[in-house]
């Protein structure tokens, strides 16, 4: 349950080494989608996994705010992982989920021990790619909510006030270890989003530009997931 009353549905892959990965999926995804489930299963080789459907997605309640109030969902999941007895908790977010874990690490009450952002935007209202123009059509056009429901998302109203963008808050994540991962063929957000986040972290964050990678969970190979998990374990142990 999120602290603002939204009931969240998720899964727990139990781990026994004291480390948990809290995973936030991308827009229109949920934990039962095959490529999301594959990522979760791969992470579970290196620790426990607590993953959930963001509000307005899958089996969770509420309405999607596309990254604003979802910070509360990550907060609830991190607290859940702590309550399950995990000593160290890393948040891992993909696309929309990446923006949310960055904002949570900077603004949340229960901070993670490490953060991994994959294929995330640096700023809001990005329209430089065709896929993002389609996303904004869903968000802004009168029939967008109906179309969004057809692909499994229940949208809330427009933002009254824009929340802080990842670019505005990423510098506050220090000293929590931060990894920014982005594909050089990402067709939603160009690599400049990742480079901007890295610069705004004042070099605190580590940047991986993955050759040949496209976008988010569906482009995350087993090798990449293993490397992210190994990076996380190494940073947390130190």
Number of C-alpha atoms within 10 A of each C-alpha: 15 18 10 10 10 17 16 21 18 16 14 17 16 15 17 11 12 14 26 31 32 27 28 31 25 28 19 20 23 25 25 15 13 13 18 22 16 19 20 24 16 17 23 20 13 19 22 25 26 25 27 25 25 37 28 24 27 21 18 18 18 17 18 20 18 22 22 17 17 25 22 23 25 30 24 18 26 28 19 15 24 18 10 15 12 21 13 20 27 28 32 26 26 29 22 23 30 30 30 31 33 31 26 26 27 20 17 16 12 15 20 25 20 23 27 26 28 28 34 31 28 24 16 14 10 16 14 12 13 11 13 16 15 13 17 15 16 18 20 13 11 10 11 17 18 15 17 17 15 10 11 17 22 21 22 15 11 11 10 6 7 9 13 14 18 25 22 16 19 27 20 15 22 15 11 19 19 28 20 22 25 29 23 19 16 19 17 22 26 21 20 13 18 25 18 15 26 23 15 19 20 11 13 18 23 13 18 17 16 16 11 10 20 20 22 26 24 15 15 22 15 14 10 15 18 17 13 20 22 14 16 25 18 10 14 16 8 5
